[in-house]
Amino acid sequence: MKKYYGQECYVQSAGVKNDMEIDGFSIAVCQELGVELSRHRTRSFHEMEEWGDDLSGFDLVIALSPASQHRALDLTRWYHLDVEYWPIIDPTGLGSRREEKLVAYRLARDQIGKQLIQRFGPPTRKG
């Protein structure tokens, strides 16, 4: 999001759970586009609240899995949030060789990029 639109809006990444390191394949395919994920840390919605993020300050949650969609919809009980579900492939179990896995992760990355452009318009940043 920041690569395409810069600092035009506040973006925070969260998941259902936070017990995983950022996947090395995700880091590799994002690095191909100049997006640095190696210092990124996973966090859950619960953790965001514990750290002081005011979830009522967010307008939109984009869920990339059915589990995250379910959790985001739960949040609408307490917060006024719009929730969108983007059915992106889960590349984690695809491919048996490194190059096959990278192809699957690139596909997921590119699906997200297309969804961003479809939802928010052409990128406003070059690079």
N, C-alpha and C positions, 0 to 999 in steps of 0.2 A: 504494500500500500504506500509506504513512504517513498519507495523508489519511483512510483508512478505519480504521486500527488504531493510529495514533500510534507511539509508541516501544516497543510491546509486544514487538517482536522486531527483531533487526538485519537490515536489508535492504540489499543492494548490487546495483546494476544493472551488468550486463556483457554484452558481445556477443562475437561471433566475431572481429570486427575493431574497431579503434578509429579508423579513418581518416576518419570522417565527423563533421561538425558535427551537432548536434541539429537535426532538420528543423524549419523554421519553421512548418509546418502542425501538427506535433506540439505545439510550444510554444503555438500559438494555441488548439487545441482543449482542451488541458489547462488553460490559463489560464481558459477558460470555467467550469471547475469549481473554480477557486482553487488550482490546482496549478502552481507556478512551476518551469518547466524551462529558462528562458533561461540560467541559470548552470550548468546540468548539463553534464557532459562525458562523452563516450562513453569507455569503457575496455574492454579485452579481458580474457579470463581470464588471459592471459600477463602483461599489464600489472599486474593485481591481484597476481599472485605476485611480480613484480619490485618492487612498492611495499610488499611485506611483508604483504599479506593472507594469512592462513593458510587456505587453501581447505579444510583438514580441519576447520575450525571451523564450516563451513556444513552444514546438515542437508538442504537442499532446493535444487535448481536447477529453475526453471521456464523451459522453453525455449519461445520464441514462433515459432521457425522450424525447419525441418528441419536447417539447418546448425548452429544453436545446440544442438539436441538431440544431434546427432552429436558435437559438441565436448564437451558435458556428459557424455555417456556415456563418452567417452574418459577423462574425469577420474575415473570410477568405478574405473579400474584402480589408481589410487594413493590415492584417498580414499573413505571411506564416505559416499556422497551418494545421496539419492533424487533421481531425475530425472523430472519430469512434462513432457509436451508438451501445450501448449495451442494448438490450431490457430486462430490469429488471422489474419484477412485481412491481407495486405500492401497498404496503401493507396498506396504510393509511385508506382505506375504507373497509378492509377485517376483518371479524370476529366481533362478538358482545360481547364476553366475553374476559376477559384478556388473558387467555391461548390461545384462538383462534387467538387473535391479535399477541401474541408472536410467534406463529407458522408461521404466515404470514411474520412477520419481519425477523425471522430466515431464511425463504426461500429466501427472497430478499438478506439478508446478504450473504448467502451461494452461491447464483447466482453470486454475485459480486466477491467473492473469487475464484470461478471456472473460471470466465472470466479473472481475473488477472493472474492466472496460465496459462491459455490457451494463453494469449497475451504475457506475460513476462517470462514464464518458472517457474520452481519450486522455491519455496521460498529460499532465500539465508540466511535467519535468522531463528534461532530456537526459538520457544516460542510461 
